Amino acid sequence: MEQSILKNIDLAQVLTLKNLVDYQHGQIVSKTFVQNKNVSMTLFAFSKGEEISTHSSHGDAFVYVMDGNGEFTVGDTVHKVTEGQVLVMPAEIPHAVYAATDFKMLLVVVFPS
């Protein structure tokens, strides 16, 4: 049997994604499922008020908010993203993340080949 590319997640199981990371006051908790030259997939739980400062990525970043509300600054525009919504942050455009409330998101970054 080949080793899975995915890690830190049970395979062949039905799971509730947002329950795989827990909130911790004053922290950003993350769990990475895959990280390679093509794709990165990480689940995050942000405590209210926590943030990731402005940075950029070489890949397009797809964000799915599963719980709460996040504020994403992409270039000069602030996007308020709530539970059930998605946002794509284009490659090479500076972006930042701020937790307006406790919130959880799945981040998938796809890198050019």
Secondary structure, DSSP 8 states (H G I E B T S, - for coil): ----S--SS-SS----GGGGS---TT-EEEEEEEESSSEEEEEEEE-TT-EEEEE--SSEEEEEEEESEEEEEETTEEEEEETT-EEEE-TTS-EEEEESSSEEEEEEEE---
